[in-house]
């Protein structure tokens, strides 16, 4: 997985000039073409990434999905996390960015107005 991430970052850096906020797509095209050498390297990286993804999915299927205890654990509320969401709504409970009522929603529990 680390190799896949590293190679994807290299592709972004090569084409966009930098990994964070690359400049590549422009109206009407791209900012830079790629050489045949770069294309071949990118294709090798893509093939490896697909092979790794297929391996990971098969591993998940074999280890997790074929084990009833793991499936029950994944589907249980063990990993649940109640999150509070807050925002402003009008009298019809439509989003209102400036005026309105404060509404708090606890996922899975309901909501209340202030």
C-alpha positions in Angstrom: 0.0 0.0 0.0 2.8 2.4 0.8 4.3 1.6 -2.6 1.0 2.4 -4.4 0.7 5.7 -2.5 4.3 6.6 -3.3 4.0 5.9 -7.0 0.7 7.8 -7.3 2.3 10.8 -5.6 5.2 10.5 -8.1 2.7 10.6 -11.0 1.1 13.7 -9.6 4.5 15.4 -9.0 5.7 14.5 -12.5 2.6 15.8 -14.3 1.6 18.6 -12.0 5.0 19.9 -10.8 4.2 19.3 -7.2 2.2 16.9 -5.0 0.1 19.4 -3.1 -2.1 21.6 -5.3 -0.6 20.5 -8.6 -1.2 22.6 -11.7 -2.2 20.2 -14.4 -5.7 20.5 -15.8 -6.3 23.7 -17.7 -9.2 24.8 -19.8 -8.7 23.1 -23.2 -6.1 20.6 -22.0 -3.3 20.0 -19.6 -0.3 22.1 -18.6 2.3 19.5 -19.7 2.4 16.4 -21.8 4.2 13.2 -20.8 7.0 11.3 -22.5 6.7 7.7 -23.6 9.1 6.8 -20.8 6.8 8.4 -18.2 3.7 6.9 -19.7 5.2 3.4 -19.5 6.2 4.0 -15.9 2.7 5.2 -15.1 1.2 2.1 -16.7 3.4 -0.1 -14.7 2.3 1.7 -11.5 -1.3 1.4 -12.5 -1.0 -2.3 -13.2 0.7 -2.8 -9.8 -2.1 -0.8 -8.0 -4.8 -2.9 -9.6 -3.1 -6.1 -8.7 -2.7 -4.9 -5.1 -6.3 -3.9 -4.9 -7.5 -7.2 -6.2 -5.2 -9.0 -3.7 -6.5 -6.8 -0.8 -10.2 -7.4 -1.8 -9.6 -11.2 -2.0 -7.8 -11.1 1.4 -10.8 -9.2 2.9 -13.2 -11.7 1.4 -11.2 -14.7 2.7 -10.3 -13.4 6.2 -13.2 -11.1 7.1 -16.3 -12.0 5.1 -15.9 -15.7 5.5 -15.7 -15.4 9.3 -19.1 -14.9 10.9 -17.6 -13.5 14.1 -15.8 -10.7 12.1 -18.9 -10.0 10.1 -21.0 -9.7 13.3 -18.4 -7.4 14.8 -18.2 -5.1 11.7 -22.0 -4.9 11.5 -22.5 -4.3 15.3 -22.6 -0.9 17.0 -19.1 -1.5 18.4 -17.6 1.0 16.0 -20.5 3.4 16.0 -19.8 7.0 16.9 -22.6 9.4 17.6 -21.8 12.8 16.0 -23.5 16.0 16.7 -24.3 18.2 13.8 -25.5 21.8 14.2 -26.8 24.3 11.8 -29.4 27.0 11.1 -32.8 26.2 9.6 -36.0 28.2 8.9 -39.4 27.3 10.2 -39.7 24.6 7.5 -36.4 23.1 8.6 -34.7 24.2 5.3 -31.1 25.3 5.5 -30.7 29.0 6.3 -27.2 30.3 6.5 -27.9 33.7 8.2 -31.1 33.6 10.3 -33.2 30.9 11.7 -33.3 28.3 14.5 -30.2 26.4 15.7 -30.8 22.7 15.2 -28.7 20.0 16.6 -28.8 16.5 15.2 -27.3 13.5 17.0 -26.9 10.8 14.3 -29.2 7.9 15.2 -30.7 9.7 18.2 -32.8 12.4 16.7 -32.6 16.1 17.0 -33.7 19.1 19.1 -34.1 22.8 18.5 -32.7 25.6 20.6 
